[in-house]
Amino acid sequence: MDPIMEKETAKQVQPVYTTKTYSFMIKIVFKARGILFDAFEEHFPASNPNKILEAPYPSILMANHVWEGDVPALAAVYPHVHPSIKFAIPAREDILGKNFLMKEFKPKGLLKLFFFLIDKSGLIPKYMDYIGCVPIKRPFRDNARELLKKGMLRDMVDQEWSYLSDRISEGRNLFLFPEGVFNQDGYMAQIKKGVYFLRSKFKNLNFTSFTLTYDYFSSKKSELHIGYGEQFPIPENADADQVSGIVKEKLGSGYTITAGNLASYMVLKFEGKAKESKEKLFSLLISLAEKIRNAHPEIYISEKFKTDALKHAFDSFLEKAKKGGFVRLEGNDIVFLEKLFQIPKDLHNLKKKNPVLYHRNQLTYHIPKLDTVWSTIGA
């Protein structure tokens, strides 16, 4: 369809508003967040005291893609979206297939039985289909070489994005992960060209974003932080690289400073030093967070820095860093081991290879500002 005609058609489309049943189904997923997360925080700009994520039709909502736990994170975002319009959500084709939980997680013990029963019930595919998930093949993960060899890769990708644009034309807003793959090194992967494709088809699209920050250090399980953005423009004449740059800037600026990633940033600053006292490191962590908050109020910072829970989070960080062989505890001193400062040749699954570097990488967008603040501390 000609873009100009499509623009006119979009104006006449009636948005598909949500129902009580739709909202209830998403709320169930949000209620189950305790299975995955020990803590959950949301962060909004100071200019948004009502905590509303504006998404008038037609809108695209974007977030960074970290892991499968992003699904209950989306359920947490949903109540803030205004107006309440149903979504089209690209989802891996295999998630909507048979035995996904067993294949993906390879569980053991009682969890294996639990996942087996869920898979056999067909509950996941039915639920995903109901909330608007669109099955998308994974050519970039599974069989890109084969498809490229046959000359089918480009056609498949174009077909998938055309299918998603059709859902917008039917009155749904679109939610997507513009990276298309999981974060592997803690920050963001390359932004795909899907947003540019949709921008070229719908001239009146609205854009907004939110950023998911997971802290795997500060608790037994992960802690989830959602940093909300605001509506932002993408110029009609922007090329694909400019669109990718805009999207990456918006997502990058939404990362939250947590006890885990700020402690990671801090200890990596001690390269070349053998050890430091635990009390001094904890004092530096508090001071660094306070100076960042004063100098850069636009950066989201975990509420944990305002409570006594920070001490427990710091102890958890040290214990996990010790268990991973990155530091050693000698009485009141923390000894920095060589492994802490080694960068793996392959950053794939950095969360396991060097979780300290993984967490520090979450702050990539903020690093210039953090370095300026750090220089004033004189540690």
Backbone torsions as a table, in degrees:
resi	resn	phi	psi	omega
1	MET	NA	140.8	178.4
2	ASP	-62.5	135.3	-176.7
3	PRO	-55.7	-37.9	-178.9
4	ILE	-67.1	-42.5	178.2
5	MET	-66.0	-38.2	179.5
6	GLU	-64.2	-36.9	177.7
7	LYS	-61.3	-44.0	-180.0
8	GLU	-66.3	-39.0	180.0
9	THR	-63.3	-40.8	-178.1
10	ALA	-59.6	-33.9	-179.0
11	LYS	-65.3	-26.5	-176.1
12	GLN	-92.4	-10.4	-177.4
13	VAL	-73.5	134.6	175.5
14	GLN	-86.2	123.1	178.7
15	PRO	-58.5	146.0	177.6
16	VAL	-90.2	98.5	-175.7
17	TYR	-77.4	153.6	-177.9
18	THR	-73.3	164.6	178.8
19	THR	-118.9	169.8	178.0
20	LYS	-62.5	-37.5	179.1
21	THR	-65.8	-42.6	179.2
22	TYR	-60.3	-46.7	179.8
23	SER	-65.0	-38.8	180.0
24	PHE	-64.0	-41.6	-178.9
25	MET	-64.0	-39.2	178.7
26	ILE	-71.2	-35.4	179.4
27	LYS	-63.5	-34.1	178.8
28	ILE	-60.6	-42.8	179.0
29	VAL	-63.5	-41.5	180.0
30	PHE	-64.1	-37.3	-179.3
31	LYS	-64.1	-25.2	-177.8
32	ALA	-86.2	8.5	-175.7
33	ARG	-62.4	-25.8	-179.2
34	GLY	-62.0	-20.6	178.0
35	ILE	-66.9	-33.0	-175.7
36	LEU	-103.1	-32.4	-170.2
37	PHE	-119.7	139.1	173.3
38	ASP	-85.2	-25.6	-179.5
39	ALA	-148.5	156.4	-175.7
40	PHE	-147.2	125.8	178.6
41	GLU	-133.1	146.1	174.5
42	GLU	-120.0	142.8	-177.0
43	HIS	-131.0	126.2	-179.3
44	PHE	-118.6	153.9	175.6
45	PRO	-61.6	151.0	178.4
46	ALA	-59.6	-25.8	-179.8
47	SER	-78.5	1.1	-177.2
48	ASN	-126.6	65.4	-177.7
49	PRO	-66.1	-22.4	-178.7
50	ASN	-84.0	-5.2	176.2
51	LYS	55.9	52.3	179.0
52	ILE	-114.6	133.0	176.3
53	LEU	-102.7	100.4	-175.1
54	GLU	-70.1	127.8	179.3
55	ALA	-147.3	67.7	178.0
56	PRO	-66.7	149.1	-179.9
57	TYR	-72.3	138.2	-6.2
58	PRO	-88.8	134.3	-178.2
59	SER	-129.9	153.4	169.3
60	ILE	-119.1	124.8	173.9
61	LEU	-104.2	133.6	-175.9
62	MET	-125.4	147.8	174.8
63	ALA	-145.7	159.1	173.0
64	ASN	-73.1	154.9	-174.4
65	HIS	-111.8	115.1	-174.9
66	VAL	-107.8	-55.8	-179.9
67	TRP	-164.2	-174.3	-177.1
68	GLU	-61.5	-23.1	179.3
69	GLY	-66.9	-5.6	177.5
70	ASP	-65.3	-22.6	-177.3
71	VAL	-63.6	-52.3	175.2
72	PRO	-64.9	-23.9	175.3
73	ALA	-64.6	-39.7	178.0
74	LEU	-64.3	-34.7	178.2
75	ALA	-65.1	-29.8	177.5
76	ALA	-73.1	-33.0	-179.4
77	VAL	-72.5	-36.0	-171.7
78	TYR	-48.9	-46.7	-177.3
79	PRO	-62.2	-20.0	-178.3
80	HIS	-86.3	-13.6	-174.9
81	VAL	-75.5	130.8	-179.5
82	HIS	-136.5	132.5	-3.5
83	PRO	-74.9	168.6	-175.8
84	SER	-83.2	90.5	-179.5
85	ILE	-114.1	139.2	-179.4
86	LYS	-63.5	153.0	-177.0
87	PHE	-107.6	155.5	160.9
88	ALA	-106.3	128.9	-173.7
89	ILE	-127.6	114.0	175.7
90	PRO	-62.6	131.4	-179.8
91	ALA	-136.1	144.4	176.8
92	ARG	-53.2	134.8	-176.6
93	GLU	-58.8	-35.7	-176.5
94	ASP	-70.9	-22.2	177.7
95	ILE	-65.3	-33.0	-179.9
96	LEU	-89.6	4.4	179.5
97	GLY	-93.5	-169.5	-177.2
98	LYS	-82.8	144.6	171.8
99	ASN	56.9	37.7	-177.8
100	PHE	-63.6	-46.9	-176.0
101	LEU	-61.6	-42.0	-179.3
102	MET	-65.9	-41.2	-178.4
103	LYS	-72.3	-40.6	-173.2
104	GLU	-76.4	-43.4	-171.8
105	PHE	-102.8	-18.0	-179.3
106	LYS	46.5	57.1	-175.1
107	PRO	-70.2	164.7	177.4
108	LYS	-130.7	162.4	176.3
109	GLY	64.9	-143.0	-178.1
110	LEU	-63.7	-32.9	179.2
111	LEU	-62.9	-33.7	178.2
112	LYS	-63.1	-43.4	178.6
113	LEU	-65.3	-42.2	-179.3
114	PHE	-62.1	-48.2	179.6
115	PHE	-65.5	-36.5	178.6
116	PHE	-60.4	-44.5	-178.8
117	LEU	-66.8	-38.6	177.9
118	ILE	-65.0	-44.2	178.6
119	ASP	-59.6	-45.5	-177.4
120	LYS	-67.0	-27.0	-179.6
121	SER	-73.2	-19.6	-177.8
122	GLY	71.9	16.9	-174.8
123	LEU	-65.0	-43.1	-176.2
124	ILE	-62.7	-52.2	178.7
125	PRO	-58.5	-39.2	-179.3
126	LYS	-66.0	-43.1	-179.9
127	TYR	-65.8	-46.9	-178.1
128	MET	-61.4	-40.2	178.3
129	ASP	-65.1	-38.8	-177.7
130	TYR	-65.8	-40.9	-176.9
131	ILE	-81.1	-4.6	173.3
132	GLY	108.4	17.3	179.3
133	CYS	-70.2	134.2	179.8
134	VAL	-107.3	119.7	-179.0
135	PRO	-67.2	124.9	-178.9
136	ILE	-120.0	130.0	174.8
137	LYS	-65.6	161.1	-176.2
138	ARG	-117.2	63.3	-175.9
139	PRO	-61.3	-30.2	-177.4
140	PHE	-76.6	-18.5	-179.3
141	ARG	-101.8	-37.4	-166.8
142	ASP	-98.3	-55.3	-170.6
143	ASN	-141.6	43.0	-176.6
144	ALA	-61.7	-42.2	-178.1
145	ARG	-62.2	-44.6	-179.5
146	GLU	-62.3	-45.0	-179.2
147	LEU	-66.5	-39.1	179.4
148	LEU	-64.6	-40.4	-179.9
149	LYS	-62.3	-37.7	-179.1
150	LYS	-84.3	-2.6	-179.0
151	GLY	72.7	24.4	-174.7
152	MET	-106.3	-12.1	-171.9
153	LEU	-61.8	-50.8	-178.7
154	ARG	-60.4	-43.3	-179.2
155	ASP	-62.7	-38.9	-179.2
156	MET	-66.1	-45.0	-179.7
157	VAL	-63.2	-45.2	178.5
158	ASP	-60.9	-38.2	-179.5
159	GLN	-66.0	-41.4	-179.9
160	GLU	-62.2	-45.6	-178.5
161	TRP	-69.2	-32.4	175.9
162	SER	-65.2	-37.8	178.8
163	TYR	-63.4	-41.2	178.6
164	LEU	-68.6	-38.7	178.7
165	SER	-64.8	-30.5	176.4
166	ASP	-63.4	-36.3	180.0
167	ARG	-65.6	-36.2	175.7
168	ILE	-64.1	-42.8	-179.4
169	SER	-63.6	-20.4	-179.9
170	GLU	-88.5	-0.5	175.4
171	GLY	107.4	8.6	177.6
172	ARG	-101.3	150.3	167.1
173	ASN	-83.5	162.6	-176.3
174	LEU	-116.2	130.7	170.4
175	PHE	-109.2	137.8	178.3
176	LEU	-152.7	159.8	170.8
177	PHE	-100.5	103.5	-173.7
178	PRO	-67.2	-12.6	175.2
179	GLU	-76.2	-34.0	-179.7
180	GLY	82.0	-14.3	-179.4
181	VAL	-138.1	167.4	177.4
182	PHE	-69.9	149.1	169.0
183	ASN	-64.4	131.7	179.8
184	GLN	-108.6	-24.9	-176.2
185	ASP	-114.8	9.3	177.1
186	GLY	104.0	-30.6	178.0
187	TYR	-100.6	-141.6	-175.5
188	MET	-109.6	147.9	174.2
189	ALA	-82.2	-179.2	179.5
190	GLN	-63.5	136.3	177.8
191	ILE	-76.5	125.4	179.9
192	LYS	-75.0	172.6	-173.7
193	LYS	-93.2	11.2	-178.4
194	GLY	-63.1	-38.9	179.6
195	VAL	-63.4	-40.1	177.7
196	TYR	-63.0	-41.7	179.1
197	PHE	-59.5	-47.5	-178.7
198	LEU	-69.4	-36.6	177.8
199	ARG	-60.2	-35.8	-178.8
200	SER	-75.5	-22.1	-179.1
201	LYS	-90.4	-32.3	-177.7
202	PHE	-122.0	103.5	-175.3
203	LYS	-73.0	-17.4	-176.9
204	ASN	-108.0	25.9	-179.8
205	LEU	-69.7	145.0	172.9
206	ASN	-105.0	147.6	-177.2
207	PHE	-129.0	139.1	172.0
208	THR	-150.0	167.1	-175.5
209	SER	-149.5	162.7	169.0
210	PHE	-147.9	154.9	-172.9
211	THR	-122.3	132.9	179.8
212	LEU	-98.1	124.0	176.8
213	THR	-120.0	121.3	179.2
214	TYR	-107.1	130.5	176.7
215	ASP	-107.5	108.0	-179.1
216	TYR	-94.1	-1.9	-175.5
217	PHE	-94.9	-34.5	-163.9
218	SER	-85.7	-5.2	179.5
219	SER	-147.2	174.7	177.7
220	LYS	-62.8	-48.4	173.9
221	LYS	-101.4	-176.0	-177.8
222	SER	-77.9	157.0	171.9
223	GLU	-113.0	136.6	-176.9
224	LEU	-108.5	131.8	173.8
225	HIS	-123.6	130.3	177.8
226	ILE	-114.0	116.6	178.6
227	GLY	-101.2	111.4	-174.6
228	TYR	-85.1	138.6	174.3
229	GLY	-98.8	-163.5	178.2
230	GLU	-131.1	168.5	176.3
231	GLN	-58.2	141.2	179.3
232	PHE	-142.2	151.8	-178.5
233	PRO	-88.8	150.0	166.8
234	ILE	-122.9	110.9	-175.8
235	PRO	-54.5	143.6	-178.3
236	GLU	-63.3	-28.4	-177.5
237	ASN	-92.8	7.3	-179.7
238	ALA	-70.0	135.3	177.9
239	ASP	-84.4	179.3	-173.9
240	ALA	-60.1	-41.6	-179.4
241	ASP	-67.4	-37.6	178.6
242	GLN	-67.0	-40.0	177.8
243	VAL	-62.4	-45.2	179.0
244	SER	-60.9	-40.1	179.3
245	GLY	-64.5	-41.3	178.6
246	ILE	-63.1	-46.2	-178.7
247	VAL	-63.2	-43.8	-178.8
248	LYS	-65.0	-38.5	179.0
249	GLU	-64.6	-41.9	-179.2
250	LYS	-67.2	-42.6	179.2
251	LEU	-70.9	-41.2	-178.7
252	GLY	-61.7	-39.3	-177.7
253	SER	-70.2	-13.1	-178.0
254	GLY	-91.1	-3.1	179.0
255	TYR	-63.5	139.6	-178.1
256	THR	-96.4	139.0	172.0
257	ILE	-78.7	120.2	179.4
258	THR	-115.5	170.4	176.9
259	ALA	-60.0	-38.5	-177.9
260	GLY	-68.6	-47.5	-176.5
261	ASN	-78.1	-28.8	177.9
262	LEU	-74.1	-36.6	175.6
263	ALA	-64.9	-36.9	177.9
264	SER	-65.0	-46.7	177.2
265	TYR	-57.0	-42.7	-174.2
266	MET	-67.9	-49.7	-175.7
267	VAL	-67.2	-30.0	177.9
268	LEU	-70.1	-16.4	174.7
269	LYS	-74.6	-10.2	-177.6
270	PHE	-96.0	18.1	177.5
271	GLU	-58.4	132.0	-177.8
272	GLY	97.2	-9.2	178.0
273	LYS	-108.7	140.0	-173.5
274	ALA	-75.2	-44.1	-176.0
275	LYS	-160.3	169.6	177.4
276	GLU	-154.4	153.6	-178.9
277	SER	-73.2	148.8	179.9
278	LYS	-62.5	-40.6	-178.7
279	GLU	-63.5	-41.0	-179.4
280	LYS	-66.9	-41.1	179.6
281	LEU	-63.1	-41.8	179.8
282	PHE	-66.2	-40.0	178.0
283	SER	-63.9	-40.1	177.9
284	LEU	-64.7	-37.8	179.3
285	LEU	-61.8	-45.3	179.4
286	ILE	-64.5	-46.4	-178.8
287	SER	-63.1	-42.3	-179.3
288	LEU	-62.5	-45.4	179.5
289	ALA	-62.0	-41.6	-179.2
290	GLU	-65.4	-41.9	179.6
291	LYS	-67.7	-36.5	177.0
292	ILE	-64.9	-43.3	-179.6
293	ARG	-61.3	-40.0	-179.1
294	ASN	-73.4	-39.8	-176.3
295	ALA	-82.1	-29.7	-175.0
296	HIS	-138.1	73.6	-179.1
297	PRO	-63.8	-14.0	179.2
298	GLU	-74.9	-16.0	179.6
299	ILE	-85.8	130.8	178.3
300	TYR	-73.1	135.4	179.0
301	ILE	-130.3	135.3	-178.7
302	SER	-56.1	140.8	176.8
303	GLU	-65.5	-15.8	-178.9
304	LYS	-61.6	-25.8	179.7
305	PHE	-69.6	-11.7	179.3
306	LYS	-99.8	2.3	-174.6
307	THR	-127.8	170.5	177.1
308	ASP	-69.7	-13.7	-179.4
309	ALA	-66.0	-16.0	-180.0
310	LEU	-61.5	-37.5	-179.7
311	LYS	-62.5	-43.1	177.9
312	HIS	-64.1	-40.2	180.0
313	ALA	-64.0	-40.4	179.6
314	PHE	-66.8	-41.4	177.1
315	ASP	-62.5	-39.5	178.0
316	SER	-64.1	-40.8	177.5
317	PHE	-59.5	-48.5	-178.5
318	LEU	-63.8	-40.3	-178.6
319	GLU	-64.9	-42.7	-179.9
320	LYS	-71.7	-35.6	176.5
321	ALA	-66.3	-37.4	176.8
322	LYS	-66.3	-44.6	-179.6
323	LYS	-62.5	-32.3	-179.9
324	GLY	-82.6	-3.4	178.4
325	GLY	80.9	25.8	-178.9
326	PHE	-98.6	-26.5	175.7
327	VAL	-139.2	164.4	174.4
328	ARG	-132.4	141.4	-179.4
329	LEU	-100.0	123.8	176.5
330	GLU	-122.9	95.0	-176.4
331	GLY	62.4	-118.3	-179.4
332	ASN	-94.3	2.4	-177.6
333	ASP	-102.8	147.4	174.1
334	ILE	-107.9	118.3	-178.9
335	VAL	-94.6	127.0	-179.8
336	PHE	-87.6	118.7	-178.4
337	LEU	-89.7	157.2	-175.7
338	GLU	-57.9	-35.6	-178.2
339	LYS	-59.0	-29.6	-177.8
340	LEU	-59.6	-37.0	-172.8
341	PHE	-100.1	4.4	178.8
342	GLN	-84.7	131.2	176.9
343	ILE	-98.1	117.6	-179.7
344	PRO	-59.3	145.7	178.3
345	LYS	-63.4	-37.7	178.7
346	ASP	-108.3	118.4	-177.6
347	LEU	-86.8	2.0	177.1
348	HIS	-61.8	129.7	-178.5
349	ASN	57.5	46.3	179.7
350	LEU	-62.0	-23.8	-179.4
351	LYS	-58.2	-30.4	178.3
352	LYS	-91.9	-37.7	-174.6
353	LYS	-73.6	-42.7	177.4
354	ASN	-151.5	81.5	-177.1
355	PRO	-61.6	-24.2	177.7
356	VAL	-66.7	-48.8	178.1
357	LEU	-65.1	-37.3	177.4
358	TYR	-57.3	-47.7	-178.9
359	HIS	-69.6	-38.9	177.2
360	ARG	-60.2	-37.4	-179.1
361	ASN	-64.4	-22.2	176.2
362	GLN	-60.1	-24.0	-175.8
363	LEU	-97.5	14.2	-175.5
364	THR	-49.9	-46.4	-178.6
365	TYR	-63.5	-33.4	-176.4
366	HIS	-88.2	-9.2	-170.8
367	ILE	-51.8	-46.4	179.6
368	PRO	-56.0	-40.8	179.4
369	LYS	-69.5	-41.5	-179.6
370	LEU	-65.4	-40.1	179.6
371	ASP	-61.9	-38.1	178.4
372	THR	-64.5	-42.2	177.9
373	VAL	-66.4	-43.2	-178.7
374	TRP	-59.2	-37.0	-178.6
375	SER	-64.2	-19.5	179.7
376	THR	-87.7	-11.0	-176.9
377	ILE	-82.2	-37.0	179.5
378	GLY	67.9	45.3	-178.3
379	ALA	-71.7	NA	NA
